Amino acid sequence: MDNYVIKELKRKYDLTKDEDVLALYAKLQSGEYDLSGTEGRRFDDEVYELATVSYTHLRAHETR
C-alpha cells in the first residue's frame, strides 16, 4: 500500500522544487497520508531531509 501512495505523491509533488517539498512535508505531518510501513517511513524520512534543506534554501533567498 505504501508504495502505491508514494508513487502517487511523487507524481503529484516535484521533489526537486522547494515549494513542493515543503507542501508535501506539511501533508505528511498532518497525518493526511498513512505511511506506516517500512517503505512509508523511509519515504517520510527522505521528505523530512529534503524539507530541512528546502526550508533553509528558501530562507537564505529571503534574507538577500
N, C-alpha and C positions, 0 to 999 in steps of 0.2 A: 504494500500500500504506500509506504513512504516513497519508494522510487517513482511511482506514478505522480504523486503530489510534487516531488522535487522536479521532475521533468516539466510539469505544467508551470511551476514557479519560475524555472529558468527560461521558459518560453515567454512568460509574461514580463519578467524583470530582466533588464540588461545588467549583468553583474560587473560590467566594465564602466558603468555610469554611477557616479557617487550618489546622485539623487535616487536612482532605482535601488541601490544597495540599502540606503537608509530607509526607504519606504518599505522594502521587504523586511528589514530588521524589525521595524515597528510592528508589522503584521505578525511576524513570528513571536515577538514578545507579548503581543496582545492575546495570544492563545487562539487566534483565528484558525490556525492550521495545527493539527495534531501530528507532530513528527516525533513519536516516542520510541521508534525502533532504532536500531544501531545506525542505519544509514541516515535516518532523520536527525539524530543527534549529531552525527558527523557534519551534515549539511548545515545545521544550526550553528555549530562551531565555526564553520567556514564563513558563513554570513556574518557572524559576530566579528571575526578578524577583519573581514573586508569593511565592515561598518566602522570599526575603530579608525582604520586608515582613511576612509572616505570622509568621516567627520573631521578629522584633523586636516585633511586636504582642503575641504570647504572652508573651514575656519581660517586657514592660512590665507586664502584668497580674500576673505572678508577684511582682514587686517591690513591689507596693502593699500 
